[in-house]
């Protein structure tokens, strides 16, 4: 499995980096592929890769339960700014739960002060954003996600792709290999020194995407 596309990109300590996290996309990818939860702390650490972090934001949808406090506090402690909006429920039961436009606007707005923009998502809808940032903002654009649930077009468009599938033990909590799957999972790679911090929302805790419409949508109730 290849983790980098197109070229050897430049990563140095003075490079200004902005990280924009599509929390629901990452959460549902981990849940559907591995039946596990994301270790947001390690994902952030390896995405930044020792560079100068200017801004890190996680976009999420919640309900009115107010149980997301612990998760939000944990994200803040590892340097991630949570941005939340309530799940919209329309007449007839239809639900809307996405941050695509808000995340794109924030990335574009921040880009003049960034050398690299890191999008943590596998959603192909962000391809135009990647292209805009490359062509008009002059930014290096990197994508971080689980390869098996990442749009091929997004992988092609980005300057660099970090495939979280390559080391699920590092990027997931409560990870259990599937016996007989035939999947060759790579062992932990060498990482930058320093304490790893585990931050995750528990199972069934982040607002379901509109198509799923679960009754318990929106709860974020704690950390690992």
C-alpha positions as CSV (number, residue, x, y, z in Angstrom):
1,X,0.0,0.0,0.0
2,X,1.4,3.3,-1.0
3,X,1.2,6.3,1.4
4,X,2.6,9.1,-0.8
5,X,1.5,10.3,-4.2
6,X,3.2,12.0,-7.1
7,X,6.3,13.3,-5.4
8,X,8.5,13.5,-2.4
9,X,7.1,16.4,-0.5
10,X,9.0,18.8,1.8
11,X,8.4,18.6,5.5
12,X,10.6,20.8,7.8
13,X,10.3,22.1,11.3
14,X,9.5,25.7,10.3
15,X,6.8,24.8,7.8
16,X,3.5,26.3,8.9
17,X,0.8,23.7,9.0
18,X,-3.0,23.8,9.3
19,X,-5.0,20.7,10.0
20,X,-8.7,20.4,9.3
21,X,-10.5,17.2,10.5
22,X,-13.7,15.8,9.1
23,X,-14.5,14.1,12.4
24,X,-17.5,12.2,11.2
25,X,-15.8,10.9,8.1
26,X,-12.9,9.5,10.1
27,X,-15.1,8.2,12.8
28,X,-17.4,6.3,10.5
29,X,-14.5,4.9,8.4
30,X,-12.9,3.4,11.6
31,X,-16.3,2.1,12.8
32,X,-17.3,0.5,9.4
33,X,-13.9,-1.0,8.5
34,X,-12.4,-1.9,11.9
35,X,-15.3,-1.7,14.4
36,X,-12.9,0.5,16.4
37,X,-12.5,4.1,17.5
38,X,-10.0,6.7,16.2
39,X,-7.0,7.7,18.2
40,X,-7.2,11.4,17.3
41,X,-4.1,12.3,19.3
42,X,-1.8,10.0,17.3
43,X,-3.5,11.0,14.0
44,X,-2.8,14.7,14.7
45,X,0.8,14.0,15.9
46,X,1.8,12.0,12.8
47,X,0.0,14.4,10.4
48,X,1.9,17.4,11.7
49,X,5.2,15.4,11.7
50,X,7.1,17.8,13.9
51,X,6.2,20.9,11.9
52,X,4.9,24.2,13.2
53,X,1.2,23.7,13.9
54,X,-0.7,27.0,13.3
55,X,-4.2,25.7,13.6
56,X,-6.0,22.3,14.0
57,X,-9.8,22.2,13.9
58,X,-12.2,19.2,14.2
59,X,-15.6,19.6,12.7
60,X,-18.4,17.7,14.3
61,X,-22.2,17.5,14.5
62,X,-24.0,17.1,17.8
63,X,-27.5,17.0,19.2
64,X,-28.8,18.9,22.2
65,X,-27.8,16.2,24.7
66,X,-24.7,18.2,25.8
67,X,-22.8,15.0,26.5
68,X,-20.0,15.9,24.2
69,X,-18.2,18.0,26.8
70,X,-15.5,15.5,27.8
71,X,-14.6,14.7,24.2
72,X,-14.4,18.4,23.3
73,X,-12.2,19.1,26.4
74,X,-9.9,16.2,25.4
75,X,-9.5,17.5,21.9
76,X,-8.6,20.9,23.2
77,X,-5.9,19.5,25.4
78,X,-4.1,18.0,22.5
79,X,-4.3,21.2,20.5
80,X,-7.4,20.6,18.4
81,X,-10.1,23.3,18.3
82,X,-13.6,21.7,18.1
83,X,-16.2,23.3,15.9
84,X,-19.7,22.0,16.5
85,X,-23.1,22.4,15.0
86,X,-26.4,20.8,15.9
87,X,-27.8,18.0,13.8
88,X,-30.6,19.4,11.7
89,X,-33.8,17.4,11.6
90,X,-36.3,18.3,8.9
91,X,-40.0,17.7,8.6
92,X,-40.6,14.0,7.7
93,X,-37.5,12.9,9.6
94,X,-34.8,13.8,7.1
95,X,-31.5,14.8,8.8
96,X,-28.6,17.0,7.6
97,X,-25.2,16.6,9.3
98,X,-22.2,17.9,7.4
99,X,-19.5,20.5,7.7
100,X,-18.1,20.3,4.1
101,X,-18.7,24.0,3.2
102,X,-17.5,25.3,6.6
103,X,-14.4,23.2,6.6
104,X,-13.5,24.3,3.1
105,X,-14.1,28.0,3.9
106,X,-11.9,27.8,6.9
107,X,-9.1,26.1,5.0
108,X,-9.2,28.7,2.3
109,X,-9.3,31.6,4.8
110,X,-6.3,30.2,6.7
111,X,-4.3,29.3,3.7
112,X,-2.4,32.7,3.3
113,X,-0.7,32.0,6.6
114,X,0.0,28.3,5.9
115,X,2.7,26.4,3.9
116,X,0.8,23.1,4.1
117,X,-2.9,22.3,4.5
118,X,-3.7,18.9,5.9
119,X,-7.2,17.6,5.3
120,X,-8.1,14.6,7.5
121,X,-10.9,13.1,5.4
122,X,-11.5,10.5,2.7
123,X,-14.4,12.4,1.1
124,X,-14.0,13.0,-2.6
125,X,-16.1,16.1,-2.4
126,X,-13.0,17.9,-1.2
127,X,-11.1,17.4,-4.5
128,X,-12.0,21.0,-5.7
129,X,-10.7,22.4,-2.4
130,X,-7.4,20.5,-2.8
131,X,-7.1,21.9,-6.4
132,X,-7.9,25.4,-5.3
133,X,-5.4,25.4,-2.5
134,X,-2.7,24.1,-4.8
135,X,-3.3,26.5,-7.7
136,X,-4.5,29.7,-6.0
137,X,-3.1,29.6,-2.5
138,X,0.3,28.0,-3.3
139,X,-0.1,25.5,-0.5
140,X,1.1,22.0,-0.2
141,X,-2.0,19.9,0.4
142,X,-1.9,16.6,2.3
143,X,-4.7,14.2,2.9
144,X,-4.9,11.8,5.9
145,X,-7.4,9.0,6.1
146,X,-8.1,5.3,5.9
147,X,-7.1,4.2,2.4
148,X,-9.9,1.7,2.0
149,X,-12.6,4.4,2.5
150,X,-10.8,7.2,0.7
151,X,-11.9,8.5,-2.7
152,X,-9.4,7.6,-5.4
153,X,-9.8,11.0,-7.0
154,X,-8.9,12.6,-3.7
155,X,-5.7,10.5,-3.4
156,X,-4.8,11.5,-7.0
157,X,-5.3,15.2,-6.3
158,X,-3.3,15.5,-3.1
159,X,0.4,16.1,-2.9
160,X,0.8,13.5,-0.1
161,X,-1.4,10.8,1.3
162,X,-1.0,9.3,4.8
163,X,-2.8,6.0,4.8
164,X,-4.0,5.2,8.3
165,X,-4.7,1.6,7.2
166,X,-1.0,1.0,7.1
167,X,-0.8,1.1,10.9
168,X,-4.2,0.6,12.4
169,X,-2.8,-0.3,15.8
170,X,-1.4,3.2,16.1
171,X,-4.4,5.1,14.8
172,X,-7.2,3.1,16.4
173,X,-8.3,2.4,20.0
174,X,-9.7,-1.1,20.8
175,X,-8.3,-2.4,17.5
176,X,-8.7,-6.2,17.0
177,X,-7.3,-7.8,13.8
178,X,-9.8,-9.8,11.9
179,X,-8.8,-13.5,11.7
180,X,-8.7,-15.0,8.3
181,X,-9.1,-11.7,6.5
182,X,-5.9,-12.3,4.6
183,X,-5.0,-8.7,5.3
184,X,-1.3,-8.1,5.9
185,X,-1.1,-5.4,8.6
186,X,2.3,-3.7,8.9
187,X,3.8,-3.4,12.4
188,X,4.2,-0.1,14.1
189,X,6.6,2.2,12.3
190,X,9.2,4.4,13.8
191,X,7.7,7.6,15.1
192,X,8.9,10.9,16.5
193,X,9.8,10.7,20.1
194,X,7.4,12.1,22.7
195,X,4.3,10.9,24.6
196,X,1.4,9.8,22.5
197,X,-2.0,11.1,23.6
198,X,-5.1,9.1,23.1
199,X,-8.3,10.9,22.3
200,X,-11.4,9.2,21.0
201,X,-15.2,9.5,21.0
202,X,-16.8,6.2,22.2
203,X,-18.8,3.9,20.0
204,X,-22.0,5.3,18.5
205,X,-21.2,8.7,19.9
206,X,-20.7,11.0,17.0
207,X,-23.6,12.3,15.0
208,X,-24.5,9.8,12.3
209,X,-24.3,11.0,8.7
210,X,-27.7,12.0,7.2
211,X,-28.2,8.7,5.4
212,X,-27.9,6.7,8.6
213,X,-30.4,8.6,10.6
214,X,-29.8,6.8,13.9
215,X,-32.0,7.7,16.8
216,X,-29.0,8.2,19.0
217,X,-27.2,10.5,16.6
218,X,-25.1,13.2,18.0
219,X,-23.7,12.0,21.3
220,X,-20.1,12.5,22.1
221,X,-19.8,11.2,25.6
222,X,-16.2,10.7,26.6
223,X,-12.6,9.8,25.9
224,X,-10.5,6.7,26.0
